[in-house]
Amino acid sequence: MSYPYVLLSAAVSLDGHLDDTGPDRLLLSSPADFDRVDAVRASVDAILIGAGTIRADNPRLLVNSAERRAARVREGRPEYPLKVTVTATGDLDPGARFWHTGGAKLVYTTDRGAELAARRLGGAADIVPLGPGLDWRALLSHLHDVRGVRRLMVEGGGTVHTQLLQQGLADELQLVLAPLFVGDPAAPRLFGPGTYQAGRLRLTETRRIEDVVLMRYEPTAPGTGPLPTAADRHWLRTACELAALCPPSRTAFSVGAVVVAADGSELARGHSREGEDPVVHAEEAALAKIDPADPRLAAATVYSSLEPCARRASRPAPCSELILGAGVRRVVTAWREPDTFVDAADGTGVLAKGGVEVVVLPEYEEQAKAPNRHLVG
């Protein structure tokens, strides 16, 4: 499955409350930050909010700047991003401003909710049933593959933000902190209780905007099973970027690799033919930089732009055996090894036989192939 880049956006008070606090509509953002949000909206392909936010806030979700809308049109994009909402029940107010402003609208719901949504909305929106329950992975895959959405901005509410973060599907969190205390115990909070991914998020930017502060975070902790997370995609992109650093060769692939602990800490990285070693492989180079007794290896993930090798002539042990020997039990890769140098290469099979979970993300295959075009066309 391929997903769009998912950006969560929210403003919160110092005591952690959202700004949709009822009919008084306490606004936490500053005018300058509202303009920043408008710019972000203009940059994305779609904006998503939950049905509860439509009921509570009655938003329009528009790009307000005429200049930004005109720029979208010049780029060959619709004047407004696609507006998306999610509802389990289909209980939607046809009089809400969401349906009567901006461009195209899309509703994701359950099979049962689709019937009610169709009766309520008529032709005001496209309605997509996802089955007996709401499935965020199916939703994001449909947005990407069917609707062509590459960047998705999610503006709430708290339940939506919570679910996307807990399932590891958010690529970025843009959080604006306002210098206010709400104090109302009934006011909604940004995130709900539950199990979140391990590890600390990476802070990528802080910016003062009048009297508020913008903080941008990215998740770093790898996934733990066969389903990829946003952090998995981030680290695999990093591995593919490392492959571009390899000295060119006519007799070996250019590969990048990163080893990441369960808490999102980078343990090591490497690339083919690194340093003074003309035959070293990427995974081999990365693992050599880690103490074999490091207890974090057992729960770590190896990200490699190319499937770890199963056989090689230049070293006694192929990379798949080095990974097994290190105790790593999860590998994420972009590209299965072709028969260019080794017939019927199957590093994935060697790893799986040894109890390693191998996750292949084919959406990064072209990036992994890029530094190897002279070998595979």
C-alpha positions as CSV (number, residue, x, y, z in Angstrom):
1,M,0.0,0.0,0.0
2,S,1.1,3.5,-0.8
3,Y,0.0,6.4,1.4
4,P,0.2,10.2,1.1
5,Y,2.4,12.2,3.3
6,V,0.2,12.9,6.4
7,L,0.7,16.2,8.2
8,L,-1.2,16.7,11.5
9,S,-1.9,20.4,12.3
10,A,-3.3,21.8,15.6
11,A,-3.2,24.7,18.0
12,V,-3.2,24.0,21.8
13,S,-3.2,26.0,25.0
14,L,-0.5,25.8,27.6
15,D,-2.7,23.2,29.5
16,G,-3.1,21.1,26.4
17,H,-6.6,22.0,25.1
18,L,-7.7,22.5,21.5
19,D,-9.2,25.8,20.4
20,D,-12.6,24.4,19.6
21,T,-14.0,25.0,23.1
22,G,-17.7,25.6,22.3
23,P,-19.8,28.5,21.2
24,D,-17.5,31.2,22.5
25,R,-14.8,29.9,20.0
26,L,-11.7,30.7,21.9
27,L,-9.1,31.1,19.1
28,L,-5.6,30.1,20.1
29,S,-3.7,31.0,16.9
30,S,-2.5,34.5,16.0
31,P,-3.4,36.3,12.8
32,A,0.0,35.6,11.4
33,D,-0.4,31.9,12.2
34,F,-3.7,31.7,10.5
35,D,-1.9,33.0,7.4
36,R,0.7,30.3,7.9
37,V,-2.1,27.7,8.0
38,D,-3.6,29.1,4.9
39,A,-0.2,28.7,3.1
40,V,0.0,25.1,4.3
41,R,-3.5,24.4,3.0
42,A,-2.5,25.8,-0.3
43,S,0.4,23.5,-0.5
44,V,-1.5,20.2,0.0
45,D,-3.7,18.1,-2.2
46,A,-6.4,17.4,0.5
47,I,-7.5,18.5,3.9
48,L,-9.2,16.0,6.3
49,I,-11.2,16.6,9.5
50,G,-13.5,14.3,11.5
51,A,-17.3,14.6,11.4
52,G,-17.3,15.7,15.0
53,T,-15.2,18.8,14.1
54,I,-17.8,19.6,11.4
55,R,-20.6,19.4,14.0
56,A,-18.7,21.4,16.6
57,D,-16.9,24.1,14.6
58,N,-18.8,24.2,11.2
59,P,-15.6,25.1,9.4
60,R,-15.2,26.0,5.7
61,L,-11.7,24.7,5.3
62,L,-10.7,27.1,2.5
63,V,-7.6,28.6,1.1
64,N,-8.4,32.2,1.8
65,S,-5.7,33.9,-0.2
66,A,-6.7,34.6,-3.8
67,E,-3.0,34.7,-4.7
68,R,-2.4,31.2,-3.4
69,R,-5.5,29.9,-5.1
70,A,-4.3,31.4,-8.4
71,A,-0.9,29.9,-7.9
72,R,-2.5,26.4,-7.5
73,V,-4.4,26.9,-10.8
74,R,-1.3,28.0,-12.6
75,E,0.4,24.8,-11.4
76,G,-2.4,22.7,-12.9
77,R,-4.1,21.9,-9.6
78,P,-7.7,22.6,-8.4
79,E,-8.3,26.0,-6.9
80,Y,-9.0,24.4,-3.6
81,P,-7.7,21.2,-2.0
82,L,-10.0,18.2,-1.8
83,K,-12.0,18.3,1.4
84,V,-12.3,15.0,3.3
85,T,-14.2,13.9,6.3
86,V,-14.5,10.6,8.2
87,T,-17.6,9.3,9.9
88,A,-18.5,5.9,11.2
89,T,-22.3,6.5,11.3
90,G,-22.9,8.8,8.2
91,D,-24.7,11.3,10.5
92,L,-23.7,14.5,8.7
93,D,-25.4,17.8,8.6
94,P,-26.2,18.8,5.0
95,G,-26.4,22.4,6.0
96,A,-22.8,22.6,7.2
97,R,-20.6,25.1,5.5
98,F,-18.1,22.3,4.7
99,W,-20.4,21.1,1.9
100,H,-21.2,24.5,0.4
101,T,-17.8,26.1,0.0
102,G,-14.5,25.3,-1.8
103,G,-14.0,22.5,-4.2
104,A,-14.6,18.7,-4.2
105,K,-15.7,16.9,-1.1
106,L,-15.2,13.3,-0.1
107,V,-16.7,11.2,2.8
108,Y,-15.1,8.0,4.1
109,T,-17.5,5.9,6.1
110,T,-18.6,2.4,6.9
111,D,-20.9,0.3,4.7
112,R,-23.8,1.1,7.0
113,G,-22.8,4.7,7.3
114,A,-22.7,5.1,3.6
115,E,-26.5,4.6,3.3
116,L,-27.3,7.4,5.7
117,A,-24.6,9.8,4.3
118,A,-26.0,9.3,0.8
119,R,-29.5,10.2,2.0
120,R,-28.3,13.2,4.0
121,L,-25.9,14.7,1.4
122,G,-27.4,13.8,-1.9
123,G,-24.8,14.7,-4.5
124,A,-22.8,17.2,-2.3
125,A,-19.9,14.7,-1.8
126,D,-18.4,11.5,-3.1
127,I,-19.0,8.8,-0.5
128,V,-16.6,5.9,-0.1
129,P,-17.5,2.9,2.2
130,L,-14.5,1.2,3.8
131,G,-16.3,-1.9,5.0
132,P,-17.9,-2.8,8.3
133,G,-15.4,-0.5,10.2
134,L,-13.2,2.5,9.5
135,D,-9.8,1.4,8.3
136,W,-7.2,4.2,8.2
137,R,-4.8,2.3,6.0
138,A,-7.4,1.6,3.5
139,L,-8.5,5.2,3.6
140,L,-5.0,6.5,3.0
141,S,-4.3,4.0,0.3
142,H,-7.5,5.0,-1.5
143,L,-6.6,8.7,-1.2
144,H,-3.2,8.0,-2.7
145,D,-4.0,5.5,-5.4
146,V,-7.5,6.5,-6.5
147,R,-7.7,10.2,-5.7
148,G,-4.0,11.1,-6.4
149,V,-3.4,12.7,-3.0
150,R,0.3,13.0,-2.3
151,R,0.2,15.4,0.7
152,L,-2.7,15.3,3.2
153,M,-3.2,17.9,5.9
154,V,-5.2,16.7,8.9
155,E,-6.8,19.5,11.0
156,G,-8.6,17.3,13.6
157,G,-10.2,16.6,15.8
158,G,-8.6,15.0,18.7
159,T,-9.9,11.5,18.0
160,V,-8.6,11.6,14.4
161,H,-5.2,12.9,15.5
162,T,-5.0,10.2,18.2
163,Q,-5.8,7.3,15.9
164,L,-3.3,8.4,13.2
165,L,-0.5,8.8,15.7
166,Q,-1.3,5.6,17.6
167,Q,-1.3,3.6,14.3
168,G,2.0,5.2,13.2
169,L,0.5,6.8,10.1
170,A,1.4,10.5,10.8
171,D,4.5,11.7,9.0
172,E,4.6,15.1,10.7
173,L,3.0,17.0,13.6
174,Q,2.8,20.8,13.3
175,L,1.9,22.0,16.8
176,V,1.2,25.7,17.7
177,L,1.4,26.5,21.4
178,A,-0.6,29.5,22.5
179,P,0.2,31.5,25.7
180,L,-3.2,30.8,27.2
181,F,-4.7,28.6,29.9
182,V,-8.2,27.2,29.1
183,G,-8.9,25.6,32.5
184,D,-12.1,24.0,31.4
185,P,-12.0,20.3,32.3
186,A,-14.6,19.6,29.6
187,A,-12.7,21.3,26.8
188,P,-11.4,18.9,24.2
189,R,-7.7,17.8,24.3
190,L,-5.4,17.3,21.3
191,F,-4.8,13.6,22.0
192,G,-6.7,10.9,23.9
193,P,-5.5,8.1,26.1
194,G,-4.1,4.9,24.6
195,T,-0.9,3.2,23.4
196,Y,1.4,5.4,21.3
197,Q,4.6,4.5,19.5
198,A,7.7,4.2,21.6
199,G,10.4,6.8,21.6
200,R,10.7,10.5,21.3
201,L,9.6,12.5,18.3
202,R,12.3,14.4,16.4
203,L,12.0,18.2,16.7
204,T,12.7,19.5,13.2
205,E,11.7,23.2,13.6
206,T,10.7,25.8,16.1
207,R,9.5,29.2,15.0
208,R,8.0,32.2,16.8
209,I,4.9,33.6,15.1
210,E,3.8,36.7,17.0
211,D,2.9,35.4,20.4
212,V,2.6,31.7,19.6
213,V,5.3,29.1,18.9
214,L,5.2,26.6,16.0
215,M,6.9,23.3,16.7
216,R,7.3,20.7,14.0
217,Y,7.9,17.0,14.9
218,E,8.6,13.8,13.0
219,P,8.1,10.3,14.5
220,T,11.3,8.2,14.6
221,A,10.4,4.8,16.2
222,P,10.3,1.9,13.8
223,G,7.2,-0.3,13.4
224,T,7.1,-3.6,15.2
225,G,5.5,-6.0,12.6
226,P,4.6,-6.4,9.0
227,L,2.6,-3.1,8.7
228,P,4.8,-0.1,7.8
229,T,4.7,3.1,9.8
230,A,5.5,6.7,8.8
231,A,8.9,6.4,10.6
232,D,9.6,3.3,8.5
233,R,9.1,5.3,5.4
234,H,11.3,8.1,6.7
235,W,14.2,5.7,7.5
236,L,13.9,3.8,4.2
237,R,14.1,7.2,2.3
238,T,17.3,7.9,4.3
239,A,18.8,4.5,3.3
240,C,17.9,5.3,-0.4
241,E,19.6,8.7,-0.1
242,L,22.7,7.0,1.3
243,A,22.9,4.7,-1.7
244,A,23.5,7.8,-3.9
245,L,26.8,8.4,-1.9
246,C,28.3,5.1,-3.1
247,P,31.3,5.3,-5.4
248,P,30.1,4.0,-8.8
249,S,30.8,0.4,-9.8
250,R,30.2,-1.8,-12.7
251,T,30.4,-5.0,-10.6
252,A,28.3,-4.2,-7.5
253,F,25.1,-2.4,-6.5
254,S,25.0,0.9,-4.7
255,V,23.1,0.4,-1.5
256,G,22.4,2.4,1.7
257,A,21.5,1.1,5.1
258,V,20.5,2.5,8.5
259,V,20.1,0.6,11.8
260,V,17.5,2.1,14.1
261,A,16.7,1.1,17.7
262,A,13.2,0.6,18.9
263,D,13.0,4.0,20.5
264,G,13.9,5.7,17.2
265,S,17.6,6.3,18.0
266,E,19.9,5.8,15.0
267,L,22.5,3.2,15.9
268,A,24.6,3.4,12.7
269,R,24.4,3.9,8.9
270,G,26.5,2.8,6.0
271,H,26.7,2.5,2.3
272,S,28.4,0.3,-0.3
273,R,32.2,0.7,-0.8
274,E,32.3,3.1,2.1
275,G,35.7,4.4,3.2
276,E,38.7,2.5,1.9
277,D,37.0,-0.8,1.5
278,P,36.1,-1.4,-2.2
279,V,33.9,-4.4,-1.5
280,V,32.1,-3.6,1.8
281,H,28.3,-3.8,1.6
282,A,26.0,-1.2,3.2
283,E,24.5,-3.4,5.9
284,E,27.9,-4.8,6.7
285,A,29.4,-1.3,7.0
286,A,26.5,-0.2,9.3
287,L,26.6,-3.2,11.6
288,A,30.4,-3.0,12.0
289,K,30.0,0.4,13.7
290,I,27.8,-1.1,16.5
291,D,29.0,-3.1,19.5
292,P,27.8,-6.7,18.9
293,A,26.8,-6.8,22.6
294,D,24.6,-3.7,22.3
295,P,21.3,-4.9,23.8
296,R,19.3,-2.6,21.5
297,L,20.1,-4.7,18.4
298,A,17.5,-7.4,19.3
299,A,14.7,-4.9,18.9
300,A,16.3,-2.8,16.2
301,T,15.2,-2.5,12.5
302,V,17.7,-2.5,9.6
303,Y,16.6,-0.3,6.7
304,S,18.3,-1.2,3.4
305,S,17.6,0.2,0.0
306,L,18.2,-3.2,-1.6
307,E,17.3,-6.6,-0.2
308,P,20.2,-7.9,2.0
309,C,22.4,-10.3,0.0
310,A,22.0,-14.1,0.5
311,R,25.3,-15.1,-1.3
312,R,28.5,-13.2,-2.1
313,A,32.1,-14.0,-3.3
314,S,33.9,-11.1,-1.6
315,R,33.3,-12.0,2.0
316,P,32.7,-15.2,4.0
317,A,29.3,-14.1,5.2
318,P,26.5,-12.4,3.2
319,C,24.6,-9.5,4.8
320,S,21.5,-11.6,5.6
321,E,23.7,-13.9,7.8
322,L,25.3,-10.8,9.4
323,I,21.9,-9.5,10.3
324,L,20.8,-12.8,11.8
325,G,24.1,-13.0,13.7
326,A,23.6,-9.5,15.1
327,G,20.2,-10.6,16.5
328,V,18.1,-8.1,14.5
329,R,14.6,-9.4,13.9
330,R,13.1,-6.8,11.5
331,V,14.3,-5.5,8.1
332,V,12.6,-3.0,5.8
333,T,13.8,-2.8,2.2
334,A,12.7,-1.1,-1.0
335,W,13.9,-3.5,-3.7
336,R,14.3,-7.2,-4.2
337,E,17.7,-8.1,-5.5
338,P,17.7,-8.8,-9.3
339,D,19.7,-11.6,-11.0
340,T,22.3,-9.1,-12.2
341,F,25.2,-10.7,-10.3
342,V,23.6,-13.6,-8.4
343,D,20.9,-15.9,-9.8
344,A,17.8,-16.4,-7.7
345,A,19.1,-14.2,-4.9
346,D,16.7,-14.5,-2.0
347,G,18.0,-12.7,1.1
348,T,14.4,-12.3,2.2
349,G,14.0,-16.0,2.3
350,V,17.2,-16.5,4.4
351,L,16.0,-13.8,6.8
352,A,12.5,-15.1,7.1
353,K,13.8,-18.6,7.7
354,G,15.8,-17.2,10.6
355,G,12.8,-15.6,12.1
356,V,13.2,-12.0,10.8
357,E,10.2,-9.9,9.7
358,V,11.0,-8.5,6.3
359,V,8.9,-5.6,5.1
360,V,9.1,-4.5,1.4
361,L,8.0,-1.0,0.5
362,P,7.9,-1.1,-3.3
363,E,7.0,2.6,-3.6
364,Y,10.7,3.4,-2.9
365,E,12.0,0.9,-5.5
366,E,12.6,3.6,-8.1
367,Q,14.6,5.7,-5.7
368,A,16.7,2.6,-4.7
369,K,17.3,1.8,-8.4
370,A,18.3,5.4,-9.3
371,P,22.1,5.0,-8.5
372,N,22.1,1.6,-10.2
373,R,20.6,2.5,-13.6
374,H,23.8,1.6,-15.3
375,L,23.4,-1.9,-14.0
376,V,19.7,-2.6,-14.4
377,G,18.5,-0.1,-17.0
